[in-house]
Amino acid sequence: MSNHLSVYVVTEFEADGEKRKSYTRVGKVFPHAKGEGFNIQITEGIAVSGNLVAFPPKTKDEVSNFFDE
């Protein structure tokens, strides 16, 4: 099992009159080595603002199915 969570920025939009969300992976979250807290590693070159969410890492098939829901 992985020791990190994948971090996504969430963008809300409307398509065909339906509210939808788009998730873009922007980094990882790791438990802090000295106990409480977390380290957040944002992928180099990405500007991030807005809502961020963290999920356990998924395989490519799981990611495809998750975002199609």
LINMO-V305207 format. One record per run of one state. SS is the DSSP state (2 for helix, 1 for strand, 0 for the rest). FROM is the first residue (numbers start at 1). TO is the last residue. If there is no record, write none. Layout:
BEGIN
[[SS	FROM	TO] [SS	FROM	TO]]
END
This chain:
BEGIN
[[0	1	3] [1	4	15] [0	16	17] [1	18	31] [0	32	37] [1	38	42] [0	43	50] [1	51	56] [0	57	59] [2	60	68] [0	69	69]]
END
